[in-house]
Structure formats: C-alpha cells, structure tokens
Amino acid sequence: MKSEYNFSASEQGKFYHPDATFHYPIYLEADVEQFVTKIAEHKNIDVQVLVNEWLRNNIKLIQSIE
C-alpha cells in the first residue's frame, strides 16, 4: 500500500444509484436443497421459480387466516 493516495480527481457518488434494487441470496441447507431440486427437476422448472411459488402460496394462506 502507498502511504498516501490522491483523490483530488475523484467524483463523489459516481456509482450511487438511488433506485437500485438488491436481490439477497438465500442459502438452503443440503437436505432442503436436495428435496427442492428433485421436485423442480420433476416439474421441469428452476428451483427459484418453485421456491417463489411455494412462498407466494404460503403468503396467501397466512393472509387468508389473518
């Protein structure tokens, strides 16, 4: 590392995007991943699509009993 850095030509906020959205990774435990992958392969869809489908159904169920 240098003892000093010159930031005089830098531009503040150059990479800031206020409307940026972030997608958080979700890590499944091995047994859950294996189970979900098997079902997704059987249905010929991506694991992400299957998990989102299940979560949406659970959301609907929870909302219906509230």
Backbone as a chain_set.jsonl record, in Angstrom:
{"seq": "MKSEYNFSASEQGKFYHPDATFHYPIYLEADVEQFVTKIAEHKNIDVQVLVNEWLRNNIKLIQSIE", "coords": {"N": [[0.823, -1.189, 0.0], [0.355, 2.256, -0.653], [1.691, 5.095, 1.068], [0.251, 7.411, 0.902], [-2.694, 8.527, -0.853], [-4.055, 10.06, -3.751], [-6.957, 11.678, -4.104], [-8.007, 13.784, -5.458], [-8.984, 14.06, -8.077], [-11.177, 12.501, -8.102], [-14.658, 11.483, -8.272], [-17.378, 12.118, -6.336], [-19.919, 9.899, -5.347], [-20.193, 8.598, -7.773], [-20.894, 5.949, -8.471], [-23.302, 5.619, -7.235], [-26.671, 4.731, -7.101], [-29.815, 5.666, -6.591], [-32.197, 4.306, -7.093], [-31.603, 1.671, -7.212], [-32.051, -1.84, -6.903], [-31.739, -4.596, -4.709], [-30.981, -8.014, -4.674], [-31.234, -10.518, -2.457], [-29.262, -13.288, -1.666], [-30.389, -16.54, -0.859], [-29.571, -19.178, 1.13], [-29.951, -22.575, 1.068], [-30.269, -25.361, 3.256], [-28.553, -28.489, 2.951], [-30.241, -30.826, 2.828], [-32.76, -29.721, 2.325], [-32.284, -28.345, -0.043], [-31.729, -30.491, -1.749], [-34.206, -31.827, -1.767], [-35.934, -29.838, -2.849], [-34.709, -29.376, -5.312], [-35.066, -31.838, -6.56], [-37.876, -31.912, -6.889], [-38.216, -29.618, -8.495], [-36.822, -30.376, -10.791], [-38.427, -32.505, -11.593], [-40.768, -31.12, -12.23], [-39.784, -29.666, -14.243], [-38.801, -26.999, -13.977], [-37.068, -24.048, -12.767], [-35.343, -24.011, -9.622], [-35.59, -21.635, -8.213], [-37.985, -20.568, -9.219], [-39.823, -22.478, -8.306], [-39.511, -22.259, -5.483], [-40.297, -19.584, -5.078], [-42.944, -19.807, -5.895], [-43.965, -21.544, -3.912], [-43.569, -19.904, -1.655], [-45.219, -17.71, -2.254], [-47.721, -18.995, -2.206], [-47.803, -19.695, 0.509], [-47.851, -17.144, 1.636], [-50.355, -16.24, 0.728], [-51.975, -18.092, 2.1], [-51.421, -17.463, 4.8], [-52.341, -14.808, 4.846], [-55.022, -15.244, 4.395], [-55.972, -16.331, 6.757], [-55.676, -14.383, 8.62]], "CA": [[0.0, 0.0, 0.0], [1.053, 3.532, -0.629], [1.49, 5.836, 2.318], [-0.767, 8.43, 0.611], [-3.431, 8.401, -2.104], [-4.569, 11.34, -4.224], [-8.343, 11.568, -4.54], [-8.45, 15.111, -5.917], [-9.685, 13.954, -9.356], [-12.273, 11.536, -7.982], [-16.017, 12.013, -8.336], [-18.158, 11.567, -5.244], [-21.216, 9.345, -5.714], [-20.169, 8.172, -9.171], [-21.548, 4.658, -8.64], [-24.52, 5.589, -6.422], [-27.927, 4.718, -7.846], [-30.844, 5.633, -5.554], [-33.289, 3.39, -7.43], [-31.062, 0.312, -7.357], [-32.657, -2.872, -6.067], [-30.797, -5.64, -4.349], [-31.546, -9.34, -4.511], [-30.454, -11.195, -1.433], [-29.194, -14.734, -1.86], [-30.877, -17.37, 0.233], [-28.86, -20.441, 1.086], [-30.724, -23.682, 1.614], [-29.499, -26.459, 3.832], [-28.344, -29.543, 1.957], [-31.402, -31.704, 2.675], [-33.829, -28.925, 1.715], [-31.89, -28.106, -1.433], [-31.883, -31.746, -2.48], [-35.636, -32.059, -1.918], [-36.487, -28.834, -3.755], [-34.126, -29.619, -6.637], [-35.729, -33.024, -7.113], [-39.219, -31.514, -7.321], [-38.065, -28.677, -9.605], [-36.452, -31.153, -11.972], [-39.612, -33.268, -11.996], [-41.705, -30.168, -12.844], [-39.029, -29.018, -15.326], [-38.7, -25.563, -13.714], [-35.936, -23.672, -11.926], [-35.566, -24.052, -8.173], [-36.034, -20.299, -7.805], [-39.402, -20.456, -9.576], [-40.55, -23.342, -7.384], [-39.48, -21.686, -4.129], [-41.146, -18.396, -5.101], [-44.319, -20.311, -5.975], [-44.321, -22.02, -2.571], [-43.646, -18.766, -0.737], [-46.442, -16.954, -2.576], [-48.85, -19.768, -1.68], [-47.794, -19.546, 1.965], [-48.286, -15.775, 1.921], [-51.816, -16.234, 0.552], [-52.566, -18.853, 3.196], [-51.294, -16.66, 6.029], [-53.218, -13.651, 4.728], [-56.426, -15.679, 4.452], [-56.381, -16.649, 8.127], [-55.487, -13.216, 9.498]], "C": [[0.861, 1.244, 0.0], [0.8, 4.211, 0.705], [0.435, 6.931, 2.137], [-1.426, 8.139, -0.725], [-4.012, 9.755, -2.471], [-5.979, 11.132, -4.789], [-8.883, 12.883, -5.101], [-9.232, 15.048, -7.232], [-10.88, 12.998, -9.282], [-13.628, 12.241, -7.968], [-16.851, 11.329, -7.258], [-19.52, 11.084, -5.762], [-21.305, 8.822, -7.13], [-20.956, 6.875, -9.394], [-22.821, 4.524, -7.81], [-25.747, 5.659, -7.321], [-29.069, 4.594, -6.832], [-31.977, 4.649, -5.839], [-32.812, 1.946, -7.613], [-31.798, -0.648, -6.426], [-31.64, -3.982, -5.848], [-31.541, -6.953, -4.164], [-30.645, -10.106, -3.553], [-30.434, -12.692, -1.692], [-29.735, -15.454, -0.627], [-30.222, -18.734, 0.075], [-29.679, -21.515, 1.787], [-29.793, -24.713, 2.224], [-29.533, -27.622, 2.852], [-29.576, -30.413, 1.738], [-32.57, -30.985, 1.999], [-33.522, -28.679, 0.242], [-32.09, -29.357, -2.284], [-33.36, -32.023, -2.764], [-36.242, -31.119, -2.957], [-35.972, -29.055, -5.178], [-34.801, -30.801, -7.322], [-37.116, -32.666, -7.651], [-39.148, -30.574, -8.521], [-37.699, -29.401, -10.889], [-37.645, -31.946, -12.501], [-40.627, -32.372, -12.722], [-41.075, -29.433, -14.028], [-39.036, -27.489, -15.207], [-37.47, -25.301, -12.849], [-36.322, -23.747, -10.452], [-36.113, -22.716, -7.694], [-37.525, -20.117, -8.078], [-40.253, -21.272, -8.606], [-40.63, -22.734, -5.989], [-40.351, -20.432, -4.065], [-42.622, -18.775, -5.145], [-44.794, -20.767, -4.59], [-44.478, -20.865, -1.589], [-44.897, -17.93, -0.994], [-47.69, -17.677, -2.054], [-48.94, -19.674, -0.166], [-48.247, -18.152, 2.371], [-49.798, -15.688, 1.815], [-52.518, -16.947, 1.694], [-52.546, -18.053, 4.495], [-52.244, -15.477, 5.991], [-54.691, -14.052, 4.844], [-56.889, -15.989, 5.863], [-56.192, -15.487, 9.094], [-56.776, -12.456, 9.668]], "O": [[1.949, 1.276, 0.577], [-0.189, 3.93, 1.382], [-0.206, 7.337, 3.107], [-0.803, 7.576, -1.625], [-4.418, 10.515, -1.592], [-6.157, 10.488, -5.823], [-10.097, 13.062, -5.201], [-10.072, 15.914, -7.476], [-11.518, 12.724, -10.298], [-13.723, 13.436, -7.687], [-17.01, 10.108, -7.267], [-20.184, 11.785, -6.525], [-22.408, 8.621, -7.639], [-21.62, 6.734, -10.42], [-23.365, 3.426, -7.693], [-25.852, 6.527, -8.187], [-29.269, 3.517, -6.269], [-32.651, 4.206, -4.909], [-33.555, 1.104, -8.118], [-32.124, -0.297, -5.293], [-30.797, -4.257, -6.701], [-32.614, -6.987, -3.562], [-29.459, -10.31, -3.811], [-31.482, -13.298, -1.914], [-29.545, -15.007, 0.504], [-30.31, -19.362, -0.98], [-30.05, -21.372, 2.952], [-28.67, -24.909, 1.761], [-30.437, -27.721, 2.023], [-29.927, -30.711, 0.596], [-33.285, -31.58, 1.192], [-34.4, -28.793, -0.612], [-32.569, -29.274, -3.416], [-33.719, -32.409, -3.876], [-36.978, -31.556, -3.841], [-36.731, -28.93, -6.139], [-35.07, -30.763, -8.523], [-37.48, -33.079, -8.752], [-39.929, -30.712, -9.463], [-38.212, -29.071, -11.958], [-37.847, -32.044, -13.712], [-41.261, -32.791, -13.69], [-41.746, -28.674, -14.727], [-39.247, -26.777, -16.189], [-36.902, -26.226, -12.269], [-37.485, -23.568, -10.091], [-37.01, -22.68, -6.851], [-38.245, -19.565, -7.245], [-41.29, -20.801, -8.139], [-41.702, -22.699, -5.385], [-41.073, -20.24, -3.087], [-43.452, -18.131, -4.503], [-45.891, -20.415, -4.155], [-45.41, -20.85, -0.785], [-45.557, -17.492, -0.052], [-48.604, -17.044, -1.525], [-50.037, -19.583, 0.385], [-48.962, -18.003, 3.363], [-50.456, -15.134, 2.695], [-53.534, -16.471, 2.2], [-53.551, -17.982, 5.202], [-52.889, -15.17, 6.993], [-55.509, -13.277, 5.339], [-58.085, -15.917, 6.144], [-56.522, -15.608, 10.274], [-56.809, -11.446, 10.371]]}, "num_chains": 1, "name": "protein.A"}
